[in-house]
Amino acid sequence: MLLPDALPSRSTVQGVVPMSWPPLVVIVALCMGAVLLVLGCASTEDRQRTARAADFNQYLGQDKQSRVKQAGPPASCTQTGGGELCEWHPEGNTLRYRYDTKGIAQSWAYTNRQSGVMERAEDSAAQGGVWESFTGWFMEPKRAPGGPSQ
């Protein structure tokens, strides 16, 4: 047990720990908090993207009325040579479904108005089940058809 006489004085403690450390510790703690916040936001964004894709994918292979029953009528539809392209605006963003001549959803494309990120998916029965973010598509190395494979 330490006796009161044996406790270090305030001047001794100040001599051992430089006074510049407390501001440094605060700065490091704030930086760590910022890093954790960014990491948390990224994982939240990934979860939101996955949930959004699952929501949109449920209408692939379904007729247009299935989507209309859940989301209401589209803002616009345009006839194309192979069917119809219909557009909805969920939360101010843009969601387009491409329907074939029988009115069955073949693909969707989603554009986030704030980030400009575009995502898309195609019906697995119609186009091989592709789901990707355009940002990832541009970053992946592309090979010319018939070129060397890696």
C-alpha positions in Angstrom: 0.0 0.0 0.0 1.3 3.4 -0.9 1.6 6.0 1.7 0.5 9.6 0.8 4.1 10.7 1.0 5.1 8.1 -1.6 2.6 9.3 -4.3 4.3 11.2 -7.1 3.7 14.9 -7.1 1.9 16.7 -10.0 5.2 18.1 -11.3 6.7 14.6 -11.5 3.7 13.4 -13.6 4.0 16.3 -15.9 7.7 15.7 -16.3 7.0 12.0 -17.3 4.1 12.6 -19.8 4.7 15.5 -22.2 1.9 18.0 -22.1 1.6 17.9 -25.9 0.3 14.3 -25.8 -3.3 15.0 -24.8 -4.0 17.1 -28.0 -2.3 14.4 -30.0 -4.4 11.7 -28.4 -7.6 13.7 -29.2 -6.5 14.1 -32.8 -5.7 10.3 -33.2 -9.1 9.4 -31.6 -11.0 11.8 -33.9 -9.2 10.3 -37.0 -10.0 6.7 -35.8 -13.6 7.7 -35.3 -13.7 9.2 -38.9 -12.2 6.0 -40.3 -14.8 3.8 -38.5 -17.6 6.1 -39.6 -16.5 5.7 -43.3 -16.2 1.9 -43.0 -19.6 1.8 -41.4 -21.1 3.8 -44.2 -19.6 1.6 -46.8 -21.0 -1.5 -45.3 -24.4 0.2 -44.9 -24.2 1.2 -48.6 -23.4 -2.4 -49.6 -26.3 -3.8 -47.5 -28.7 -1.2 -49.1 -27.4 -2.2 -52.6 -28.0 -5.9 -51.9 -31.5 -5.3 -50.5 -32.3 -3.0 -53.5 -31.1 -5.6 -56.0 -33.2 -8.3 -54.3 -36.2 -6.1 -54.4 -35.8 -5.3 -58.1 -34.8 -8.9 -59.0 -38.1 -10.3 -57.8 -39.9 -8.8 -60.8 -37.5 -10.3 -63.4 -39.4 -13.0 -65.3 -42.7 -11.5 -64.1 -45.3 -9.6 -66.2 -45.5 -5.8 -66.0 -48.7 -5.9 -63.9 -46.8 -7.6 -61.1 -44.6 -4.5 -60.8 -47.5 -2.1 -61.3 -49.5 -3.7 -58.4 -46.6 -3.2 -56.0 -45.1 0.1 -57.2 -47.9 1.8 -59.0 -47.9 2.8 -62.7 -44.7 3.7 -64.4 -43.8 7.4 -65.0 -43.4 6.5 -68.7 -43.1 3.6 -71.1 -41.6 3.6 -74.5 -42.1 1.0 -77.2 -38.9 -0.6 -78.5 -38.3 -3.0 -81.3 -38.2 -5.9 -78.9 -40.9 -4.9 -76.4 -41.2 -2.0 -74.0 -39.0 0.1 -71.7 -40.8 1.4 -68.6 -39.4 3.9 -66.0 -40.3 4.5 -62.3 -38.8 7.1 -60.0 -38.4 5.6 -56.5 -37.2 8.3 -54.1 -36.2 10.6 -57.0 -33.9 8.0 -58.6 -34.5 6.2 -61.9 -35.5 2.6 -62.3 -36.1 1.1 -65.8 -37.4 -2.3 -66.6 -37.1 -3.8 -70.1 -40.1 -6.0 -71.0 -40.2 -8.4 -74.0 -43.0 -8.5 -76.5 -45.0 -10.7 -74.1 -44.7 -8.1 -71.3 -42.3 -10.1 -69.2 -39.5 -8.2 -67.4 -36.1 -9.1 -68.9 -33.8 -6.6 -67.1 -33.7 -3.6 -64.9 -31.3 -0.6 -64.6 -31.2 1.7 -61.6 -29.5 5.1 -61.4 -28.9 6.8 -58.1 -29.4 10.6 -58.7 -27.0 11.6 -55.9 -24.0 9.4 -56.6 -24.6 8.7 -60.3 -24.0 5.0 -59.6 -25.8 2.7 -62.0 -26.7 -0.9 -61.3 -28.4 -3.4 -63.6 -29.5 -7.0 -63.7 -30.9 -9.3 -66.4 -33.2 -12.3 -66.0 -31.2 -15.5 -65.7 -33.5 -17.3 -68.1 -33.2 -14.6 -70.7 -29.6 -13.4 -70.5 -27.5 -15.6 -68.2 -28.1 -14.0 -64.8 -25.9 -11.0 -64.9 -25.9 -8.5 -61.9 -23.3 -5.8 -61.7 -22.5 -2.3 -60.9 -21.4 -0.2 -63.9 -18.5 1.2 -61.8 -17.2 -2.3 -61.2 -17.7 -3.2 -64.9 -15.5 -0.3 -66.0 -12.8 -1.2 -63.5 -12.4 -4.9 -64.4 -9.9 -5.7 -67.1 -11.5 -6.5 -70.4 -10.2 -8.9 -73.0 -10.8 -8.8 -76.7 -12.8 -11.8 -78.0 -10.4 -14.5 -79.1 -7.6 -12.8 -77.2 -5.3 -14.6 -74.7 -7.1 -15.6 -71.5 -5.5 -15.1 -68.0 
